[in-house]
């Protein structure tokens, strides 16, 4: 049996390339070079993907990436605006495969998979709803961290914090764009307070109640500043603090 000769692949590619150039010259085909390179990268990507059947999970990275690049090159002009989403989604798909092929050992793949998937969805949605792009990107990454938390709730409780922060930022982004002079600082702190409250309730870590309380107070103060009676609120708050300090001073003197 003869050994595999790389010249066979080179010869085949030259034949295909020559045929495409001839077809373009005769007017039967346009953009022969794009068709050639698109098919080339797609074929190489599929070759790498065949390695997955042998348990070589690393083949997912070059496989999905090159296949997505090939499809990107072959896209018609009417779909060129979605090319970035397709390419990023292809890379994200490789990380999703790596995770699902070994969920216990390679849980870390969820984070880059979530980031790339959120970017891909953002590009698609932004074509029609540009104002939602930032919220979708931040919220998508937040959901990825939430997924990390549910993979192992006892050891990966920390994932609740970036999940809550990012999803809060996503909500604030939408609120800031939908309402003109709407001040969102108070609602941002309320979202963070809810995040730490969930950490305390779901994990049993009592220390999380303190940042939750502090952030809730800051959020309520921020919301109160939007109200018409904000000046009255601050006046009463300052007088109460001053009265408390004087009360402690004179009671300690007695």
URTAKA-V276966 format. One record per residue. N is the residue number from 1. PHI is phi in whole degrees, 0 to 359 (none if undefined). OMEGA is omega in whole degrees, -180 to 180 (none if undefined). Layout:
N;PHI;OMEGA
N;PHI;OMEGA
This chain:
1;none;-179
2;286;176
3;286;179
4;293;-179
5;249;179
6;300;179
7;296;177
8;296;179
9;296;180
10;297;179
11;296;179
12;296;180
13;295;178
14;294;178
15;296;180
16;295;179
17;298;178
18;297;178
19;296;179
20;292;178
21;297;178
22;296;179
23;296;178
24;291;180
25;297;-179
26;277;176
27;87;-180
28;272;-174
29;212;175
30;248;177
31;55;-179
32;299;-179
33;296;178
34;295;179
35;297;-179
36;296;-176
37;291;176
38;298;177
39;295;180
40;298;-179
41;294;179
42;296;180
43;295;178
44;297;178
45;299;179
46;295;177
47;298;178
48;295;-179
49;294;176
50;295;178
51;293;-179
52;296;179
53;291;178
54;265;179
55;87;179
56;272;-172
57;295;-179
58;295;178
59;294;179
60;294;-177
61;294;177
62;291;-177
63;296;-179
64;293;-179
65;294;-179
66;291;177
67;296;178
68;294;178
69;296;178
70;297;178
71;296;178
72;300;180
73;293;-177
74;276;-178
75;299;173
76;290;-176
77;299;-178
78;293;-178
79;246;-177
80;297;-180
81;294;-180
82;261;-178
83;297;179
84;298;178
85;296;-180
86;295;-178
87;293;179
88;295;177
89;296;177
90;296;178
91;294;178
92;299;179
93;297;178
94;295;178
95;290;176
96;297;178
97;297;-180
98;301;179
99;292;-174
100;290;177
101;283;176
102;200;-172
103;293;-179
104;283;-175
105;273;-172
106;244;178
107;295;-178
108;300;-178
109;293;180
110;298;-174
111;293;177
112;297;177
113;297;179
114;293;180
115;298;-179
116;293;178
117;294;178
118;296;177
119;298;-180
120;296;179
121;295;179
122;300;-180
123;297;-179
124;293;-177
125;292;-178
126;295;177
127;298;-179
128;243;-179
129;239;-174
130;297;-176
131;290;-178
132;265;-175
133;301;-178
134;297;-180
135;295;180
136;294;180
137;296;-179
138;294;180
139;295;179
140;296;177
141;294;177
142;300;177
143;295;178
144;298;178
145;293;176
146;296;176
147;298;178
148;300;180
149;299;-177
150;287;176
151;290;178
152;201;-170
153;293;-177
154;280;-177
155;275;-175
156;248;177
157;297;-177
158;299;-179
159;294;177
160;297;-176
161;291;177
162;297;178
163;297;-180
164;293;-180
165;297;-177
166;292;179
167;289;174
168;294;177
169;299;178
170;297;178
171;295;179
172;296;179
173;299;178
174;294;-179
175;297;-178
176;294;-179
177;273;-178
178;278;-177
179;245;-173
180;303;-177
181;260;-178
182;293;-179
183;273;-173
184;257;-177
185;300;-179
186;298;-180
187;288;175
188;296;179
189;293;176
190;297;178
191;299;177
192;294;178
193;298;178
194;297;179
195;299;-179
196;290;176
197;296;177
198;295;176
199;301;-180
200;293;-176
201;285;-175
202;276;-177
203;251;-179
204;77;179
205;274;-173
206;291;-179
207;299;-177
208;290;178
209;295;-177
210;292;175
211;297;177
212;297;180
213;294;-179
214;298;180
215;292;178
216;295;178
217;297;178
218;298;179
219;294;179
220;295;177
221;295;178
222;295;178
223;291;180
224;297;-179
225;293;178
226;277;-174
227;278;-177
228;292;-177
229;264;-179
230;300;-179
231;297;178
232;294;-180
233;298;-179
234;294;179
235;297;179
236;295;-180
237;296;179
238;295;179
239;296;180
240;294;178
241;296;179
242;296;179
243;296;179
244;294;179
245;296;179
246;294;179
247;298;178
248;295;-178
249;295;-176
250;286;179
251;289;178
252;285;180
253;287;-176
254;288;none
